[in-house]
């Protein structure tokens, strides 16, 4: 009897210990759920970034983010991804394979989506929430394709839909949701808009200080006063976007707006070292060669690399037009490397022959700094005539018609198409 009692007690003890051990192992194997941070707690967790690379369609890809981080960019956004294409059950994997890549060094990182359906947006965001620090909703893209697809800045008046999308991500994601907007014509409407987005659950707001209509040749200046008013009205971190041409503009913007950070789009594309203080901007070939070296180990589409090179090399290509033509036709990384190497030799000779005594960065009457065509510098779109170029276009049309009457229709060289398309692409604002 005693033996039976002892055996039973021993079994219960062993069973209890075994059960406890299994429970402990199970708890250890369960993923640790991080506390979801909000507002300034979130902002501090990613290093309180002052210098931020904007989301740029086909331009803020992984290789470019690597380059930008080397030159004092504290936070990077991905290109704007289309939520429906990104998360499509049948073909989304192809879109993601082509558009989306990252690694453990690519942090802090915000992934941006455009969308007009809350559930599709959530479906896309769920695919990246473990590989980034926040998901951003694009409400700023002003391009025609955004109007056609009804997303970006063309949702500005759909406040109920915006609230639904932001609040759904705020409730369902394990990471914060942030938003990027453009301003309205009136300050009152802009403030009401920003407060609505904050109330819906956004934990950081980026304000591009331009109207939806300010794009292309009508880009104009961003309104820092409106950005400042938004910053003063909200309790979450606010990032300023617009008018950043040179490094010194970053501090001017921070002081004027009081914002927590500054985002650069085109300024970064034409000079990825824009966030680094230096006496002179880098040589265009330095940035181009470094970028292509990164692409050798981070596969990047040729079209994306070419778009970057057309911007980086923009000051020098009008001087060396034969290489511009070669760049337009290039179809491989090796060809791009060869073009940049040959351009470097020419530009070094230009620099030696011309010198930099007068091209030392002194500003002209319009505040534009003068540098040699071998140095990275911002691009200024030419001002359109009062008739928006219609008279010149009609004149060209007449001349073309007269030429066609006088001779057989010529066969256009492939370059004529490629160069024209590239010039059109260069005229578009990449930031969304």
Secondary structure as UniProt FT lines:
FT   HELIX           2..29
FT   HELIX           39..45
FT   TURN            46..47
FT   STRAND          51..53
FT   TURN            57..59
FT   HELIX           62..70
FT   TURN            71..72
FT   STRAND          75..82
FT   HELIX           83..87
FT   TURN            89..91
FT   HELIX           92..99
FT   TURN            104..105
FT   STRAND          109..114
FT   HELIX           118..126
FT   TURN            127..130
FT   STRAND          134..139
FT   HELIX           144..149
FT   HELIX           152..155
FT   TURN            156..157
FT   HELIX           159..172
FT   STRAND          176..182
FT   HELIX           187..200
FT   STRAND          204..208
FT   TURN            212..213
FT   HELIX           216..218
FT   HELIX           224..233
FT   STRAND          237..241
FT   HELIX           247..257
FT   STRAND          261..264
FT   HELIX           266..270
FT   TURN            272..275
FT   HELIX           284..297
FT   HELIX           302..312
FT   HELIX           314..317
FT   TURN            318..319
FT   HELIX           321..329
FT   HELIX           333..354
FT   STRAND          360..363
FT   TURN            365..366
FT   STRAND          369..371
FT   TURN            373..374
FT   TURN            386..389
FT   HELIX           390..406
FT   HELIX           414..427
//
